[in-house]
């Protein structure tokens, strides 16, 4: 179960990151299947299913996250969660 959450976390970090190739790959992995679900093993939909998460809700939250830009640390990293 831990590796599934690590896969999702890595994709989110890549998506909000500052490396264009990583951003593009993460964007394709997270959002690419939402319109044409295939749910193959290790796909975004499969990982969310394994973690009992709503993939559409997670995708919307990820899309709304601020980008890291030129900073080394994401702006939300040090925020306390409610």
N, C-alpha and C positions, 0 to 999 in steps of 0.2 A: 504494500500500500504506500509505503514511503517513497518509492521510486516514482510512483504515479504523480504524487504531489510535487516531487522535484521536477518532473517533466513540465508540469503546468507552471510552476514558479519560474523555471528557466525561460519559458516562452514569454511570460509576462515581463520579466526583466529585459529580455531581448527587445520586445515590442516598445518599451518605454526608453530604451537605450539610445545610443548615439552612433551606432554602426549601421549604415544604410542597408547592407546585405542582411544583417541579423534582423533588423526591423522588418524588412520585406518578407523574409522566411517565416518569422513569427506571425506576421499579419496573415500570410497565406495559410499557415497552420491553424490559427485561431478562428479566423473569419471565413476561410475558403469553403468549408463544408456546410456552413449554416444554411445556405440556400439549396445545396445538393448533398444531403447527408449520405454518408457511406458507412460511417462508424467502424472503419477498419481498426484492427489492433494498433494501439498507440496513436490513434487520431485524437484530435481535440474532443470530439464527441465521445469517443470511447473512454478517454481519461476522465472526463466529467462524469460519465455514467459510473465508472469504477469508484469515484470519490463521492457519489451520490450528490452531485451538484447539477443545477440547471444550467446547461451550456449557454443558453440565450441570455440569462441573467449575468453570468460570468463574463460573457463577451461584451455586454453593454457596460459593465463596470470597468473592464479593461480598456475599452474604447474611450471612456471618460477620464482615464488616469492622465495626469500631466506627464509630459515627456521630460526626460532628463536633460536633453539638449547638450550643452558643452560641459555641464556639471558631471562629476564622477559619481555622485550619489543622487538617487532619485529624490525629488522634492518631498515626497510623502514618506520617505523611509523613517524619519525620526518623529513623525507625528504619532501621538498616542491614539489608540483606537478607543472608541466609546464603548 
